[in-house]
Amino acid sequence: MITFNELLARARIEEIAVHTANEEQAKKFVNEISKRVCKQSDCVKTTMVESHYDIFGADTCYFFGTTSVFTINYPCFMVGSQWDARYEGCKIIEFSEIDFKEE
């Protein structure tokens, strides 16, 4: 099990993708990431309204990486398939391995 904060910390140093096996997981992940991920520089929330599960289905992955804006690094993400994640060299973490109940 990995906490959400640990996931974000790892996203700062390695390429990670979270795989959601069903639409319920995809919606929950999008909801959680929209609530919790902030840019360090100004704490503007990263928002994602749609899960895009209708496009990728059970193959849906959310990629984490690090983006640098004004030399401030913060985790960012995008959506794609498991094939995309493997092609990009991401470590794939299953949604079911993430503990969202942490503080």
Phi and psi in degrees as a GROMACS rama.xvg file:
@    title "Ramachandran Plot"
@    xaxis  label "Phi"
@    yaxis  label "Psi"
@TYPE xy
-125.909  138.224  ILE-2
-79.9405  160.927  THR-3
-62.1774  -40.3877  PHE-4
-64.6976  -38.0657  ASN-5
-63.8965  -39.5799  GLU-6
-58.8936  -47.3763  LEU-7
-64.3054  -38.3981  LEU-8
-63.7358  -43.0297  ALA-9
-65.133  -33.0678  ARG-10
-65.1257  -19.4205  ALA-11
-75.125  -20.9961  ARG-12
-122.211  -10.5437  ILE-13
-148.308  158.671  GLU-14
-80.9853  123.181  GLU-15
-129.757  146.132  ILE-16
-131.182  140.225  ALA-17
-104.392  123.588  VAL-18
-94.1916  129.057  HIS-19
-110.997  121.036  THR-20
-82.4258  -14.3846  ALA-21
-149.069  170.077  ASN-22
-64.95  -35.1928  GLU-23
-61.3495  -44.8947  GLU-24
-63.6219  -42.5949  GLN-25
-60.1106  -45.4871  ALA-26
-65.5595  -41.172  LYS-27
-64.4948  -42.9945  LYS-28
-61.6884  -46.554  PHE-29
-61.021  -41.6706  VAL-30
-62.2813  -46.8553  ASN-31
-65.6424  -42.9434  GLU-32
-67.5214  -36.3026  ILE-33
-66.4186  -31.5852  SER-34
-78.2431  -31.3286  LYS-35
-108.676  -26.2463  ARG-36
-87.7495  123.04  VAL-37
-126.21  150.164  CYS-38
-72.124  140.75  LYS-39
-66.9696  -34.1979  GLN-40
-65.6269  -44.3542  SER-41
-135.308  5.23287  ASP-42
55.1685  35.2361  CYS-43
-76.7047  125.687  VAL-44
-67.1272  138.227  LYS-45
-80.4258  126.777  THR-46
-122.042  144.468  THR-47
-140.483  116.418  MET-48
-85.2861  -38.0629  VAL-49
-109.671  146.181  GLU-50
-82.0501  -22.4826  SER-51
62.9232  19.6076  HIS-52
-61.7577  -30.9234  TYR-53
-63.4565  -21.0953  ASP-54
-88.6116  -47.9225  ILE-55
-102.978  -12.2728  PHE-56
57.0687  -142.044  GLY-57
-66.7201  -2.55961  ALA-58
-96.5295  2.75492  ASP-59
-63.8736  129.72  THR-60
-130.963  145.968  CYS-61
-112.101  118.023  TYR-62
-87.2948  135.491  PHE-63
-110.591  143.961  PHE-64
-155.383  -175.279  GLY-65
-115.997  131.137  THR-66
-113.895  141.196  THR-67
-110.213  119.72  SER-68
-124.911  122.506  VAL-69
52.6084  39.2815  PHE-70
63.4373  11.7586  THR-71
-101.355  118.853  ILE-72
-88.9214  137.334  ASN-73
-148.97  152.106  TYR-74
-68.4857  140.488  PRO-75
-133.234  170.487  CYS-76
-150.814  162.271  PHE-77
-147.744  170.209  MET-78
-111.495  147.969  VAL-79
-167.988  -159.3  GLY-80
-105.293  170.115  SER-81
-62.0649  -37.2016  GLN-82
-60.1014  -45.4014  TRP-83
-57.562  -44.3034  ASP-84
-62.0393  -45.9034  ALA-85
-64.7623  -42.0841  ARG-86
-59.2748  -38.3235  TYR-87
-81.4872  -0.976894  GLU-88
78.8229  22.6714  GLY-89
-78.9548  145.284  CYS-90
-80.3474  126.114  LYS-91
-94.1292  124.825  ILE-92
-111.583  131.879  ILE-93
-75.7134  140.413  GLU-94
-50.7315  -40.6678  PHE-95
-65.2576  -13.5611  SER-96
-87.9705  -2.53395  GLU-97
-102.658  131.558  ILE-98
-95.7354  107.875  ASP-99
-90.2363  -2.73257  PHE-100
-85.5751  -6.51535  LYS-101
-63.2955  164.399  GLU-102
